[in-house]
Amino acid sequence: MRMRLLEANLDDMTPEVLAHVQELLLAAGAADAWQEPIVMKKGRSGIKLCALCAIDVVPRLQEIFLRETSTWGVRILPAERVSLTTDFFTVELAGEPIRIKYARWPGGVKCKPELDDCLRAAEALQRPLAAVIQDAQEKGKQRLYADGSK
């Protein structure tokens, strides 16, 4: 899929504001948004704020970069993205439903339990989050392989 990568180097913004801007980018249609630590001129620490989006979303995201950050400019680069088609099913752990996100391709399958469901189940079952994630992951794999995936 043809996309665009928007970037700006920032060295004078607080982490709280950057987190807010990242959320605004995602809400405005970015497929992904992230921050990377960088070293800028004169050895100053900085952050590169990045957003990946469809071409038609560029004007909205560019406006957010310019309005909400201290940058004076935004780099816009062509990007290609390949992604798996995902779907969901639900497993139960001790009666607690947990959604499993999965994707199949000729080389195999991937699956991952939804964190919010695992958090809720861990609290309800009074179990460690890591154990709930591991058990949900195992149940998800068992179901996928029972359905004929290798």
ZADO-1210 file (C-alpha; in nm, 4 decimals, padded with zeros to 6 digits):
<atoms>
<atom x="00.0000" y="00.0000" z="00.0000" code="MET" pos="1"/>
<atom x="00.1370" y="00.3408" z="-00.0934" code="ARG" pos="2"/>
<atom x="00.1648" y="00.5678" z="00.2079" code="MET" pos="3"/>
<atom x="00.3517" y="00.8693" z="00.3379" code="ARG" pos="4"/>
<atom x="00.5839" y="00.9105" z="00.6350" code="LEU" pos="5"/>
<atom x="00.5752" y="01.2493" z="00.8085" code="LEU" pos="6"/>
<atom x="00.8672" y="01.3417" z="01.0383" code="GLU" pos="7"/>
<atom x="00.9851" y="01.6349" z="01.2459" code="ALA" pos="8"/>
<atom x="01.2863" y="01.6699" z="01.4771" code="ASN" pos="9"/>
<atom x="01.2024" y="01.8343" z="01.8102" code="LEU" pos="10"/>
<atom x="01.4288" y="01.9365" z="02.0977" code="ASP" pos="11"/>
<atom x="01.2150" y="02.1768" z="02.2976" code="ASP" pos="12"/>
<atom x="00.8911" y="01.9983" z="02.3860" code="MET" pos="13"/>
<atom x="00.7857" y="01.8133" z="02.6989" code="THR" pos="14"/>
<atom x="00.7085" y="01.4402" z="02.6926" code="PRO" pos="15"/>
<atom x="00.3514" y="01.5152" z="02.8013" code="GLU" pos="16"/>
<atom x="00.2870" y="01.7396" z="02.5003" code="VAL" pos="17"/>
<atom x="00.4544" y="01.4951" z="02.2606" code="LEU" pos="18"/>
<atom x="00.2335" y="01.2121" z="02.3877" code="ALA" pos="19"/>
<atom x="-00.0714" y="01.4331" z="02.3309" code="HIS" pos="20"/>
<atom x="00.0377" y="01.5143" z="01.9751" code="VAL" pos="21"/>
<atom x="00.0989" y="01.1468" z="01.9030" code="GLN" pos="22"/>
<atom x="-00.2590" y="01.0694" z="02.0130" code="GLU" pos="23"/>
<atom x="-00.3926" y="01.3533" z="01.7953" code="LEU" pos="24"/>
<atom x="-00.2093" y="01.2099" z="01.4934" code="LEU" pos="25"/>
<atom x="-00.3617" y="00.8667" z="01.5498" code="LEU" pos="26"/>
<atom x="-00.7094" y="01.0126" z="01.6008" code="ALA" pos="27"/>
<atom x="-00.6727" y="01.2125" z="01.2772" code="ALA" pos="28"/>
<atom x="-00.6092" y="00.9009" z="01.0704" code="GLY" pos="29"/>
<atom x="-00.2441" y="00.8052" z="01.1069" code="ALA" pos="30"/>
<atom x="-00.1992" y="00.4310" z="01.0606" code="ALA" pos="31"/>
<atom x="00.0826" y="00.4549" z="01.3149" code="ASP" pos="32"/>
<atom x="00.2617" y="00.7286" z="01.5085" code="ALA" pos="33"/>
<atom x="00.5748" y="00.7058" z="01.7212" code="TRP" pos="34"/>
<atom x="00.8694" y="00.8893" z="01.8738" code="GLN" pos="35"/>
<atom x="01.2382" y="00.8110" z="01.8271" code="GLU" pos="36"/>
<atom x="01.5224" y="00.9470" z="02.0416" code="PRO" pos="37"/>
<atom x="01.7820" y="01.1269" z="01.8298" code="ILE" pos="38"/>
<atom x="02.0909" y="01.3443" z="01.8711" code="VAL" pos="39"/>
<atom x="02.0541" y="01.6770" z="01.6942" code="MET" pos="40"/>
<atom x="02.3084" y="01.9422" z="01.5982" code="LYS" pos="41"/>
<atom x="02.5447" y="02.0592" z="01.8705" code="LYS" pos="42"/>
<atom x="02.4937" y="01.7222" z="02.0447" code="GLY" pos="43"/>
<atom x="02.1470" y="01.8127" z="02.1747" code="ARG" pos="44"/>
<atom x="01.9086" y="01.5315" z="02.2632" code="SER" pos="45"/>
<atom x="01.5864" y="01.5408" z="02.0691" code="GLY" pos="46"/>
<atom x="01.2875" y="01.3424" z="01.9539" code="ILE" pos="47"/>
<atom x="01.1893" y="01.2568" z="01.5985" code="LYS" pos="48"/>
<atom x="00.8095" y="01.2522" z="01.5851" code="LEU" pos="49"/>
<atom x="00.6850" y="01.0250" z="01.3061" code="CYS" pos="50"/>
<atom x="00.3487" y="00.9367" z="01.1544" code="ALA" pos="51"/>
<atom x="00.2629" y="00.6887" z="00.8799" code="LEU" pos="52"/>
<atom x="-00.0547" y="00.7550" z="00.6836" code="CYS" pos="53"/>
<atom x="-00.2482" y="00.7139" z="00.3618" code="ALA" pos="54"/>
<atom x="-00.1738" y="00.9825" z="00.1053" code="ILE" pos="55"/>
<atom x="-00.5119" y="01.1548" z="00.1461" code="ASP" pos="56"/>
<atom x="-00.4527" y="01.2004" z="00.5217" code="VAL" pos="57"/>
<atom x="-00.1265" y="01.3977" z="00.4782" code="VAL" pos="58"/>
<atom x="-00.2851" y="01.7470" z="00.4916" code="PRO" pos="59"/>
<atom x="-00.4602" y="01.6747" z="00.8245" code="ARG" pos="60"/>
<atom x="-00.1467" y="01.5329" z="00.9854" code="LEU" pos="61"/>
<atom x="00.0771" y="01.8062" z="00.8464" code="GLN" pos="62"/>
<atom x="-00.1532" y="02.0635" z="01.0035" code="GLU" pos="63"/>
<atom x="-00.1271" y="01.8877" z="01.3420" code="ILE" pos="64"/>
<atom x="00.2540" y="01.8796" z="01.3224" code="PHE" pos="65"/>
<atom x="00.2673" y="02.2522" z="01.2455" code="LEU" pos="66"/>
<atom x="-00.0035" y="02.3615" z="01.4915" code="ARG" pos="67"/>
<atom x="00.0750" y="02.1378" z="01.7901" code="GLU" pos="68"/>
<atom x="00.4554" y="02.1132" z="01.7857" code="THR" pos="69"/>
<atom x="00.7414" y="02.3598" z="01.7840" code="SER" pos="70"/>
<atom x="00.8614" y="02.2475" z="01.4396" code="THR" pos="71"/>
<atom x="00.8980" y="02.4903" z="01.1520" code="TRP" pos="72"/>
<atom x="00.8736" y="02.2163" z="00.8922" code="GLY" pos="73"/>
<atom x="00.7672" y="01.8585" z="00.8265" code="VAL" pos="74"/>
<atom x="00.9460" y="01.6027" z="00.6115" code="ARG" pos="75"/>
<atom x="00.7079" y="01.3990" z="00.3959" code="ILE" pos="76"/>
<atom x="00.8535" y="01.0818" z="00.2480" code="LEU" pos="77"/>
<atom x="00.7029" y="00.8122" z="00.0269" code="PRO" pos="78"/>
<atom x="00.6580" y="00.4797" z="00.2032" code="ALA" pos="79"/>
<atom x="00.5285" y="00.1341" z="00.1179" code="GLU" pos="80"/>
<atom x="00.3473" y="-00.0814" z="00.3708" code="ARG" pos="81"/>
<atom x="00.2727" y="-00.4501" z="00.3589" code="VAL" pos="82"/>
<atom x="00.0446" y="-00.5849" z="00.6277" code="SER" pos="83"/>
<atom x="-00.1347" y="-00.9037" z="00.7103" code="LEU" pos="84"/>
<atom x="-00.5129" y="-00.9246" z="00.7070" code="THR" pos="85"/>
<atom x="-00.6234" y="-00.9685" z="01.0658" code="THR" pos="86"/>
<atom x="-00.9344" y="-01.1023" z="01.2328" code="ASP" pos="87"/>
<atom x="-01.0499" y="-01.1855" z="01.5865" code="PHE" pos="88"/>
<atom x="-01.1978" y="-01.4721" z="01.7839" code="PHE" pos="89"/>
<atom x="-01.2624" y="-01.5105" z="02.1558" code="THR" pos="90"/>
<atom x="-01.1277" y="-01.7631" z="02.4044" code="VAL" pos="91"/>
<atom x="-01.2250" y="-01.8009" z="02.7692" code="GLU" pos="92"/>
<atom x="-01.0024" y="-01.8296" z="03.0730" code="LEU" pos="93"/>
<atom x="-01.1976" y="-01.9376" z="03.3822" code="ALA" pos="94"/>
<atom x="-01.5086" y="-01.7796" z="03.2306" code="GLY" pos="95"/>
<atom x="-01.3386" y="-01.4525" z="03.1323" code="GLU" pos="96"/>
<atom x="-01.3591" y="-01.3723" z="02.7581" code="PRO" pos="97"/>
<atom x="-01.0371" y="-01.2653" z="02.5864" code="ILE" pos="98"/>
<atom x="-01.0258" y="-01.1573" z="02.2237" code="ARG" pos="99"/>
<atom x="-00.7427" y="-01.3005" z="02.0156" code="ILE" pos="100"/>
<atom x="-00.6154" y="-01.1068" z="01.7144" code="LYS" pos="101"/>
<atom x="-00.4809" y="-01.3357" z="01.4432" code="TYR" pos="102"/>
<atom x="-00.3512" y="-01.3480" z="01.0870" code="ALA" pos="103"/>
<atom x="-00.2800" y="-01.6387" z="00.8538" code="ARG" pos="104"/>
<atom x="-00.0470" y="-01.6484" z="00.5558" code="TRP" pos="105"/>
<atom x="00.1134" y="-01.9319" z="00.3573" code="PRO" pos="106"/>
<atom x="00.4053" y="-01.9446" z="00.6035" code="GLY" pos="107"/>
<atom x="00.1962" y="-01.9854" z="00.9179" code="GLY" pos="108"/>
<atom x="-00.0127" y="-01.7898" z="01.1652" code="VAL" pos="109"/>
<atom x="00.0311" y="-01.5171" z="01.4231" code="LYS" pos="110"/>
<atom x="-00.1942" y="-01.4581" z="01.7192" code="CYS" pos="111"/>
<atom x="-00.1938" y="-01.2232" z="02.0139" code="LYS" pos="112"/>
<atom x="-00.4412" y="-01.1690" z="02.2989" code="PRO" pos="113"/>
<atom x="-00.5874" y="-00.8210" z="02.3382" code="GLU" pos="114"/>
<atom x="-00.4162" y="-00.6496" z="02.6301" code="LEU" pos="115"/>
<atom x="-00.7273" y="-00.4730" z="02.7637" code="ASP" pos="116"/>
<atom x="-00.9106" y="-00.8067" z="02.7858" code="ASP" pos="117"/>
<atom x="-00.6120" y="-00.9663" z="02.9604" code="CYS" pos="118"/>
<atom x="-00.5908" y="-00.6785" z="03.2094" code="LEU" pos="119"/>
<atom x="-00.9606" y="-00.7134" z="03.2913" code="ARG" pos="120"/>
<atom x="-00.9314" y="-01.0933" z="03.3247" code="ALA" pos="121"/>
<atom x="-00.6180" y="-01.0717" z="03.5412" code="ALA" pos="122"/>
<atom x="-00.7955" y="-00.8377" z="03.7799" code="GLU" pos="123"/>
<atom x="-01.1146" y="-01.0469" z="03.7886" code="ALA" pos="124"/>
<atom x="-00.9235" y="-01.3724" z="03.8401" code="LEU" pos="125"/>
<atom x="-00.6629" y="-01.2174" z="04.0708" code="GLN" pos="126"/>
<atom x="-00.3849" y="-01.3642" z="03.8563" code="ARG" pos="127"/>
<atom x="-00.0629" y="-01.2057" z="03.7282" code="PRO" pos="128"/>
<atom x="-00.1084" y="-01.0306" z="03.3949" code="LEU" pos="129"/>
<atom x="00.1847" y="-01.2175" z="03.2363" code="ALA" pos="130"/>
<atom x="00.0261" y="-01.5531" z="03.3260" code="ALA" pos="131"/>
<atom x="-00.3100" y="-01.4519" z="03.1773" code="VAL" pos="132"/>
<atom x="-00.1412" y="-01.3337" z="02.8557" code="ILE" pos="133"/>
<atom x="00.0548" y="-01.6595" z="02.8299" code="GLN" pos="134"/>
<atom x="-00.2525" y="-01.8769" z="02.8899" code="ASP" pos="135"/>
<atom x="-00.4654" y="-01.6785" z="02.6429" code="ALA" pos="136"/>
<atom x="-00.1867" y="-01.6981" z="02.3836" code="GLN" pos="137"/>
<atom x="-00.1683" y="-02.0748" z="02.4255" code="GLU" pos="138"/>
<atom x="-00.5462" y="-02.1150" z="02.3951" code="LYS" pos="139"/>
<atom x="-00.5407" y="-01.8962" z="02.0844" code="GLY" pos="140"/>
<atom x="-00.2671" y="-02.1079" z="01.9236" code="LYS" pos="141"/>
<atom x="-00.4487" y="-02.4288" z="02.0111" code="GLN" pos="142"/>
<atom x="-00.7643" y="-02.3038" z="01.8415" code="ARG" pos="143"/>
<atom x="-00.5818" y="-02.1834" z="01.5308" code="LEU" pos="144"/>
<atom x="-00.3916" y="-02.5101" z="01.4899" code="TYR" pos="145"/>
<atom x="-00.7078" y="-02.7124" z="01.5561" code="ALA" pos="146"/>
<atom x="-00.8633" y="-02.5190" z="01.2632" code="ASP" pos="147"/>
<atom x="-00.5934" y="-02.6573" z="01.0315" code="GLY" pos="148"/>
<atom x="-00.3125" y="-02.3986" z="01.0412" code="SER" pos="149"/>
<atom x="00.0489" y="-02.5095" z="01.0597" code="LYS" pos="150"/>
</atoms>
